[in-house]
């Protein structure tokens, strides 16, 4: 946003400063005249009183002038602090809305907040072509959803420059009785480009002071930052869904091959079981593709895990033993789709020892703020040298996408405290831990 180079108006503080200066000058002049008069009179007298007056009176004038300057400086700092507080308070209130992006819904809420916290008679937000939000005087004809009519607003967007409109003609409203007679138009930016405007309206051009312009420009800069954050959130969400789609598409070819071979074998020996397995097989893929929003309940995730394990159980029989130990309340909690299943698949894929069956336990517990999920197997374990490498993309057998994808998605969504952690002893099994902040489904109680 390019700042205004010059504005032919006095700011309130400048005007006050001018008045205080003139008052100090007049008072100092009167003191000086008094000093000259008294000096002339005292010259006729003898004694120290002449010397006293010649020093005391000018000193008093100097002290008064110093106190006046201190008062001016203090008031200027107070006004700046008050102005900054006003901008930050509005930014705080509008943050939850603009983080959703610059649209009709967010603009509608933001203009209401700004109108309530400032002395404007109306406030408006636009994108590059359309009025997204308007609140205040003139709302009956400055309609949301209509194209931008004001030429100055279009110029503010095109030039990325603040515009000050000091007359009704400059605003360009076609309504004869419109009370909007002055306005400040400041561009809203994203990635260094004007994507809309913030407009403050007044009923008197005399209210177009530099302090008010500074408030609008400061607020527009913070709102622009919030719009930038919304874009980052959107890109983050797109990346998350891209990762989910990649994980959904990454069907282990060995799992497909082995499952189909198992079903084919049952077609000859137990057709009824083969039919049930085919239904489970199709259900497994259907569920993996229907989670478009990327988040499901733990109950849904465990249902998907159970379907997967039915197929693996058909292959391994008694060599695979599964148990679930899940808190009832935990089943309502929300987590990213395909979070637990890759951990279970990894245990089946890498945990089997030749001389004994494999037992897998899935455990879920809650505390006040987080859900803890652990997948435990009593398989062959991981040697200490490899333990730190397991979560790196592409490490080990296969593509290595499952565990690393889950780990990176959790870190990206929730922060560094939420990630996949492993404990393992070679020959004695592996514990894989997840920590996810509690967020319950609509059917449950809000966290």
C-alpha positions as CSV (number, residue, x, y, z in Angstrom):
1,X,0.0,0.0,0.0
2,X,1.4,3.3,-1.1
3,X,1.1,6.1,1.6
4,X,-0.5,9.4,1.0
5,X,2.1,12.0,0.1
6,X,0.3,15.1,1.2
7,X,-3.1,16.1,2.7
8,X,-4.1,19.7,3.0
9,X,-5.7,19.4,6.4
10,X,-4.6,20.0,10.0
11,X,-4.6,16.9,12.2
12,X,-6.2,17.4,15.6
13,X,-3.0,17.0,17.5
14,X,-1.2,19.4,15.2
15,X,-4.0,21.9,15.7
16,X,-3.8,21.5,19.5
17,X,0.0,21.9,19.3
18,X,-0.4,25.1,17.3
19,X,-2.8,26.5,19.9
20,X,-0.6,25.6,22.8
21,X,2.4,27.1,21.0
22,X,0.6,30.4,20.3
23,X,-0.6,30.5,23.9
24,X,2.9,30.0,25.2
25,X,4.3,32.6,22.8
26,X,1.7,35.2,24.0
27,X,2.3,34.4,27.6
28,X,6.1,34.5,27.1
29,X,5.8,37.8,25.3
30,X,3.8,39.3,28.1
31,X,6.3,38.1,30.6
32,X,9.1,39.6,28.5
33,X,7.3,43.0,28.4
34,X,6.8,42.8,32.1
35,X,10.5,42.1,32.6
36,X,11.4,45.1,30.5
37,X,9.0,47.4,32.3
38,X,10.1,46.2,35.7
39,X,13.8,46.4,34.7
40,X,13.3,50.0,33.7
41,X,11.6,50.8,36.9
42,X,14.1,49.0,39.1
43,X,17.0,50.7,37.6
44,X,16.0,53.7,39.6
45,X,16.2,51.6,42.7
46,X,19.3,50.3,44.4
47,X,19.8,46.9,46.0
48,X,19.7,43.1,45.1
49,X,15.9,43.2,44.3
50,X,16.7,44.4,40.8
51,X,19.0,41.5,40.2
52,X,16.4,39.1,41.6
53,X,13.7,40.3,39.3
54,X,15.9,40.3,36.3
55,X,16.6,36.5,36.9
56,X,13.4,35.3,38.4
57,X,10.9,36.5,35.8
58,X,12.7,35.1,32.7
59,X,13.4,31.8,34.5
60,X,9.6,31.5,35.2
61,X,8.9,32.0,31.5
62,X,11.4,29.3,30.7
63,X,9.9,26.8,33.1
64,X,6.4,27.5,31.8
65,X,7.6,26.9,28.2
66,X,9.3,23.6,29.2
67,X,6.2,22.4,31.0
68,X,4.1,23.2,28.0
69,X,6.4,21.3,25.6
70,X,6.3,18.3,28.0
71,X,2.5,18.4,28.1
72,X,2.4,18.4,24.3
73,X,4.8,15.5,24.0
74,X,2.8,13.5,26.6
75,X,-0.5,14.1,24.8
76,X,1.0,13.1,21.5
77,X,2.2,9.8,22.9
78,X,-1.2,9.2,24.6
79,X,-3.0,9.7,21.3
80,X,-0.6,7.4,19.5
81,X,-1.1,4.7,22.1
82,X,-4.9,5.1,22.0
83,X,-4.8,4.9,18.2
84,X,-2.7,1.7,18.2
85,X,-4.9,0.1,20.8
86,X,-8.0,0.8,18.7
87,X,-6.4,-0.7,15.6
88,X,-5.2,-3.8,17.4
89,X,-8.5,-4.4,19.2
90,X,-10.4,-4.3,15.9
91,X,-7.8,-6.6,14.3
92,X,-8.2,-9.1,17.2
93,X,-12.0,-9.2,16.8
94,X,-11.9,-9.6,13.0
95,X,-9.2,-12.3,12.9
96,X,-11.5,-15.3,13.2
97,X,-13.5,-14.1,10.2
98,X,-10.8,-12.9,7.8
99,X,-8.8,-16.1,8.4
100,X,-11.6,-17.7,6.3
101,X,-10.7,-15.5,3.4
102,X,-12.0,-12.3,1.8
103,X,-15.6,-13.2,0.9
104,X,-19.2,-12.1,1.5
105,X,-19.5,-13.9,4.8
106,X,-16.3,-12.6,6.4
107,X,-16.7,-9.1,5.0
108,X,-20.2,-8.8,6.5
109,X,-19.0,-9.6,10.0
110,X,-15.9,-7.4,9.7
111,X,-17.7,-4.2,8.7
112,X,-20.1,-4.7,11.6
113,X,-17.2,-4.9,14.0
114,X,-15.4,-1.9,12.6
115,X,-18.6,0.2,12.5
116,X,-19.2,-0.5,16.2
117,X,-15.7,0.4,17.3
118,X,-15.1,3.6,15.3
119,X,-16.8,6.9,14.8
120,X,-17.6,6.3,11.1
121,X,-21.2,6.5,9.9
122,X,-20.6,3.7,7.4
123,X,-17.9,1.2,6.5
124,X,-17.5,-1.0,3.4
125,X,-15.2,-3.8,2.1
126,X,-14.9,-4.7,-1.5
127,X,-12.9,-7.1,-3.6
128,X,-11.5,-5.9,-6.9
129,X,-15.0,-5.7,-8.6
130,X,-17.8,-6.2,-6.0
131,X,-19.1,-4.7,-2.7
132,X,-18.6,-7.6,-0.3
133,X,-19.8,-5.9,2.9
134,X,-21.5,-2.6,3.9
135,X,-22.8,-1.5,7.3
136,X,-24.1,1.9,8.4
137,X,-25.8,4.9,6.8
138,X,-26.7,4.3,3.2
139,X,-27.1,0.6,3.5
140,X,-30.4,0.8,1.7
141,X,-28.8,1.8,-1.6
142,X,-25.1,0.8,-1.2
143,X,-26.0,-2.8,-1.8
144,X,-23.8,-5.8,-1.1
145,X,-23.1,-7.9,-4.2
146,X,-23.3,-5.0,-6.6
147,X,-20.4,-3.8,-8.7
148,X,-18.1,-1.0,-7.5
149,X,-19.4,2.3,-8.8
150,X,-17.0,4.8,-7.2
151,X,-14.2,5.7,-9.7
152,X,-11.8,6.6,-6.8
153,X,-12.2,3.1,-5.4
154,X,-11.3,1.5,-8.7
155,X,-8.3,3.9,-8.9
156,X,-7.2,2.9,-5.4
157,X,-7.2,-0.7,-6.4
158,X,-5.5,-0.1,-9.7
159,X,-2.8,2.1,-8.3
160,X,-2.6,0.4,-4.8
161,X,-2.9,3.9,-3.2
162,X,-5.0,5.4,-0.5
163,X,-7.6,7.8,-1.7
164,X,-9.3,10.6,0.3
165,X,-12.7,11.7,-1.0
166,X,-13.6,15.1,0.3
167,X,-17.0,15.6,-1.4
168,X,-20.2,13.7,-2.3
169,X,-19.3,14.2,-6.0
170,X,-16.0,12.3,-5.5
171,X,-17.8,9.4,-3.8
172,X,-20.1,9.3,-6.8
173,X,-23.3,8.1,-5.1
174,X,-26.3,8.6,-7.4
175,X,-28.8,9.1,-4.5
176,X,-29.5,12.8,-4.0
177,X,-30.2,12.5,-0.3
178,X,-27.2,10.2,0.5
179,X,-25.5,11.4,3.7
180,X,-22.1,10.0,2.7
181,X,-20.1,13.2,2.0
182,X,-16.5,12.1,2.7
183,X,-14.6,8.9,2.6
184,X,-11.2,7.3,3.1
185,X,-10.5,4.4,0.7
186,X,-7.5,2.1,1.5
187,X,-6.4,-0.9,-0.6
188,X,-6.4,-4.4,1.0
189,X,-3.4,-6.4,-0.2
190,X,-2.4,-10.0,-0.7
191,X,1.1,-11.0,-1.9
192,X,1.8,-7.4,-2.6
193,X,-1.2,-6.9,-4.9
194,X,-4.4,-5.0,-4.1
195,X,-7.3,-7.5,-3.9
196,X,-9.9,-5.1,-2.5
197,X,-10.5,-2.0,-0.4
198,X,-11.5,-0.9,3.1
199,X,-13.7,2.3,3.0
200,X,-14.6,4.6,5.9
201,X,-17.5,7.0,5.3
202,X,-18.2,10.3,7.1
203,X,-21.0,12.9,6.9
204,X,-18.5,15.9,7.0
205,X,-15.3,16.4,5.1
206,X,-13.8,18.2,8.1
207,X,-13.5,14.8,9.8
208,X,-11.0,13.7,7.2
209,X,-8.0,14.2,9.5
210,X,-4.6,12.6,9.2
211,X,-5.1,10.7,12.4
212,X,-8.2,9.1,11.0
213,X,-6.4,8.3,7.7
214,X,-3.6,6.7,9.8
215,X,-6.1,4.5,11.6
216,X,-7.7,3.3,8.4
217,X,-4.3,2.6,6.8
218,X,-3.0,0.8,9.9
219,X,-6.2,-1.3,10.1
220,X,-6.0,-2.1,6.4
221,X,-2.5,-3.3,6.8
222,X,-3.5,-5.7,9.6
223,X,-6.5,-6.9,7.7
224,X,-4.3,-7.5,4.7
225,X,-2.0,-9.6,6.9
226,X,-5.1,-11.6,8.0
227,X,-6.0,-12.2,4.4
228,X,-2.5,-13.4,3.7
229,X,-2.9,-15.8,6.7
230,X,-6.1,-17.1,5.2
231,X,-4.3,-17.9,2.0
232,X,-1.6,-19.8,3.9
233,X,-4.4,-21.7,5.6
234,X,-6.0,-22.5,2.3
235,X,-2.7,-23.7,0.8
236,X,-2.1,-25.8,3.9
237,X,-5.5,-27.4,3.6
238,X,-4.9,-28.1,-0.1
239,X,-1.6,-29.7,0.7
240,X,-3.3,-31.8,3.5
241,X,-5.9,-33.0,1.1
242,X,-3.3,-33.7,-1.6
243,X,-1.4,-35.8,0.9
244,X,-4.6,-37.7,1.9
245,X,-5.4,-38.4,-1.8
246,X,-1.9,-39.6,-2.3
247,X,-2.3,-41.9,0.7
248,X,-5.6,-43.1,-0.5
249,X,-4.1,-43.8,-3.9
250,X,-1.2,-45.6,-2.4
251,X,-2.7,-49.1,-2.2
252,X,0.0,-51.6,-1.3
253,X,0.2,-53.8,-4.4
254,X,1.3,-56.7,-2.2
255,X,-1.8,-56.3,-0.1
256,X,-3.9,-56.3,-3.2
257,X,-2.2,-59.3,-4.7
258,X,-2.3,-61.4,-1.5
259,X,-5.9,-60.5,-0.7
260,X,-7.1,-61.4,-4.2
261,X,-5.2,-64.7,-4.1
262,X,-6.8,-65.4,-0.7
263,X,-10.3,-64.8,-2.1
264,X,-9.5,-66.9,-5.2
265,X,-8.4,-69.8,-2.9
266,X,-11.7,-69.5,-1.0
267,X,-13.7,-69.5,-4.2
268,X,-12.9,-73.2,-4.6
269,X,-13.0,-74.3,-0.9
270,X,-15.6,-71.9,0.7
271,X,-17.5,-69.9,-1.9
272,X,-19.7,-68.3,0.8
273,X,-16.6,-67.0,2.6
274,X,-15.1,-65.8,-0.7
275,X,-18.3,-63.8,-1.3
276,X,-18.1,-62.2,2.1
277,X,-14.5,-61.3,1.6
278,X,-15.2,-59.7,-1.7
279,X,-17.9,-57.5,0.0
280,X,-15.4,-56.6,2.7
281,X,-12.8,-55.9,0.0
282,X,-15.0,-53.5,-1.9
283,X,-16.1,-51.9,1.4
284,X,-12.5,-51.3,2.3
285,X,-11.8,-49.3,-0.9
286,X,-15.2,-47.5,-0.8
287,X,-14.5,-46.2,2.7
288,X,-11.0,-45.0,1.8
289,X,-12.3,-42.9,-1.1
290,X,-15.4,-41.3,0.5
291,X,-13.6,-39.1,3.2
292,X,-13.5,-36.0,1.1
293,X,-13.2,-33.6,4.0
294,X,-10.2,-35.4,5.4
295,X,-11.4,-35.8,9.0
296,X,-13.4,-38.6,10.5
297,X,-14.2,-39.9,14.0
298,X,-12.0,-42.5,15.7
299,X,-15.0,-44.9,15.5
300,X,-15.0,-44.5,11.6
301,X,-11.2,-45.0,11.5
302,X,-11.4,-48.1,13.6
303,X,-14.2,-49.5,11.5
304,X,-11.9,-49.1,8.5
305,X,-9.1,-50.8,10.4
306,X,-11.4,-53.6,11.3
307,X,-12.4,-54.1,7.6
308,X,-8.7,-54.2,6.7
309,X,-7.9,-56.7,9.4
310,X,-10.8,-59.0,8.3
311,X,-9.0,-59.3,4.9
312,X,-5.6,-59.9,6.6
313,X,-7.1,-62.4,9.1
314,X,-8.5,-64.4,6.1
315,X,-4.9,-64.7,4.8
316,X,-3.0,-65.4,8.1
317,X,-5.7,-67.1,10.1
318,X,-4.7,-68.0,13.7
319,X,-1.3,-66.5,13.1
320,X,-2.8,-63.0,13.5
321,X,-4.5,-62.0,16.8
322,X,-6.1,-58.5,17.1
323,X,-7.5,-56.7,20.2
324,X,-9.1,-53.3,20.7
325,X,-9.0,-51.3,24.0
326,X,-10.8,-48.0,23.3
327,X,-12.3,-45.5,25.7
328,X,-15.9,-44.9,24.8
329,X,-15.6,-41.2,24.7
330,X,-12.5,-41.4,22.5
331,X,-14.6,-43.0,19.7
332,X,-16.4,-39.6,19.2
333,X,-13.1,-37.7,18.7
334,X,-12.1,-36.3,15.4
335,X,-8.8,-37.2,13.7
336,X,-7.3,-37.1,10.2
337,X,-8.5,-40.0,8.0
338,X,-6.1,-42.8,7.5
339,X,-4.2,-42.1,10.7
340,X,-4.4,-45.4,12.5
341,X,-4.8,-47.9,9.6
342,X,-1.3,-47.2,8.2
343,X,0.2,-48.0,11.6
344,X,-1.7,-51.3,11.8
345,X,-0.7,-52.2,8.2
346,X,2.9,-51.4,9.0
347,X,2.7,-53.8,12.0
348,X,1.3,-56.6,9.9
349,X,3.7,-56.0,7.1
350,X,6.9,-55.9,9.2
351,X,6.0,-57.5,12.5
352,X,5.7,-61.2,11.7
353,X,8.4,-63.5,13.0
354,X,8.8,-67.0,11.4
355,X,8.5,-68.9,14.7
356,X,5.4,-67.3,16.3
357,X,2.1,-65.7,15.7
358,X,1.7,-61.9,15.7
359,X,-0.5,-60.1,18.3
360,X,-1.6,-56.5,17.6
361,X,-3.4,-54.3,20.2
362,X,-5.0,-50.9,19.4
363,X,-5.4,-48.7,22.5
364,X,-7.0,-45.2,22.8
365,X,-7.1,-43.1,25.9
366,X,-8.1,-39.5,26.7
367,X,-6.9,-36.9,29.1
368,X,-8.2,-33.3,29.5
369,X,-6.8,-32.0,26.3
370,X,-5.5,-34.8,24.1
371,X,-6.2,-38.3,22.8
372,X,-3.5,-40.9,22.9
373,X,-3.5,-43.8,20.5
374,X,-1.0,-46.6,20.7
375,X,-0.6,-49.5,18.2
376,X,1.3,-52.3,20.0
377,X,2.7,-55.5,18.4
378,X,4.7,-58.3,19.9
379,X,6.6,-59.0,16.6
380,X,10.2,-58.9,15.6
381,X,10.8,-55.3,16.5
382,X,13.2,-52.7,15.1
383,X,16.9,-52.5,15.8
384,X,18.2,-49.4,17.5
385,X,20.1,-48.2,14.5
386,X,17.0,-48.2,12.3
387,X,14.6,-46.7,14.8
388,X,15.5,-43.1,14.0
389,X,15.2,-43.7,10.3
390,X,11.8,-45.4,10.1
391,X,9.8,-42.1,9.8
392,X,11.9,-40.7,7.0
393,X,10.1,-40.8,3.6
394,X,11.1,-43.7,1.4
395,X,13.1,-45.6,4.1
396,X,12.9,-49.4,4.2
397,X,10.8,-51.8,2.3
398,X,8.0,-50.6,0.0
399,X,7.4,-46.9,-0.7
400,X,7.7,-45.8,3.0
401,X,4.8,-43.4,2.5
402,X,2.4,-44.6,5.3
403,X,4.2,-43.8,8.6
404,X,6.0,-40.7,7.2
405,X,2.8,-39.4,5.8
406,X,0.9,-39.8,9.1
407,X,3.8,-38.1,10.9
408,X,4.0,-35.1,8.6
409,X,0.2,-34.6,8.5
410,X,0.0,-34.5,12.3
411,X,2.9,-32.1,12.6
412,X,1.5,-29.8,9.9
413,X,-2.0,-29.8,11.4
414,X,-1.3,-29.6,15.1
415,X,2.4,-28.6,15.6
416,X,5.6,-30.2,16.7
417,X,4.1,-31.7,19.9
418,X,1.8,-33.9,17.9
419,X,3.7,-36.5,15.9
420,X,4.3,-40.2,15.6
421,X,6.8,-41.6,18.1
422,X,8.1,-45.2,18.3
423,X,9.5,-47.5,21.0
424,X,10.9,-50.8,19.9
425,X,13.1,-53.6,21.1
426,X,14.5,-56.0,18.5
427,X,12.9,-59.4,18.9
428,X,10.3,-58.1,21.4
429,X,7.9,-55.9,19.5
430,X,7.1,-52.2,18.8
431,X,4.9,-49.5,20.3
432,X,3.8,-46.7,18.0
433,X,2.3,-43.7,19.7
434,X,0.1,-40.8,18.4
435,X,-1.1,-37.7,20.3
436,X,-4.0,-35.7,18.8
437,X,-5.8,-32.7,20.4
438,X,-9.3,-33.5,21.4
439,X,-12.1,-32.4,19.0
440,X,-15.3,-34.2,19.2
441,X,-18.0,-34.8,16.5
442,X,-21.2,-32.9,16.4
443,X,-23.0,-35.8,18.0
444,X,-20.6,-35.7,21.0
445,X,-19.9,-33.0,23.5
446,X,-17.7,-30.1,22.4
447,X,-14.2,-30.2,23.8
